[in-house]
């Protein structure tokens, strides 16, 4: 299964709703665990990357790709 690329600022929809009723989350932290913030109530959670990949329904908005610094010779 291919690894899903997440970026800070991505807006994603998950399969199950948060207890507040919201399905939409914003990515706020990257690493082994991905930090998400509920766009409905503002609650923040950490999910292991594998759990997030399994729960992901779709990307609603993608953040721009980070610029790579120029390479010096």
For each residue, the residues with C-beta under 8 A, 3 or more apart:
1: 53
2:
3: 53
4: 52 53 56
5:
6: 10 27 30 34 49 52
7: 10 27 30 62 63 64 65 66
8: 27 28 29 30 63
9: 26 27 63 64
10: 6 7 26 27 59 61 62 63
11: 24 25 26 27 39 59 60 61
12: 24 25 26 27 36 56 57 58 59 60
13: 23 24 25 56 57 58 59 60
14: 17 23 25 55 56 57
15: 55 56 57
16: 23 55
17: 14 20 21 22 23
18: 21 22 23 25 38 40 41 43
19:
20: 17 38 40 41 43
21: 17 18 40
22: 17 18 25 38 39 40 41
23: 13 14 16 17 18 57
24: 11 12 13 38 39 40 60
25: 11 12 13 14 18 22 36 37 38 39
26: 9 10 11 12 36 37 39
27: 6 7 8 9 10 11 12 30 34 35 36 63
28: 8 35 36 37 44
29: 8 33 34 35 46
30: 6 7 8 27 34 35
31: 34
32: 48 49
33: 29 46 47 48 49
34: 6 27 29 30 31 46 47 48 49 52
35: 27 28 29 30 44 45 46
36: 12 25 26 27 28 44 45 46 47 52
37: 25 26 28 42 43 44
38: 18 20 22 24 25 41 42 43 44 45
39: 11 22 24 25 26 42
40: 18 20 21 22 24
41: 18 20 22 38
42: 37 38 39
43: 18 20 37 38
44: 28 35 36 37 38
45: 35 36 38
46: 29 33 34 35 36
47: 33 34 36 51 52 55
48: 32 33 34 51 52
49: 6 32 33 34 52 53
50: 53 54
51: 47 48 54 55
52: 4 6 34 36 47 48 49 55 56
53: 1 3 4 49 50 56
54: 50 51
55: 14 15 16 47 51 52
56: 4 12 13 14 15 52 53 59
57: 12 13 14 15 23
58: 12 13
59: 10 11 12 13 56 62
60: 11 12 13 24
61: 10 11
62: 7 10 59
63: 7 8 9 10 27
64: 7 9
65: 7
66: 7
67:
68:
69:
70:
71:
72:
73:
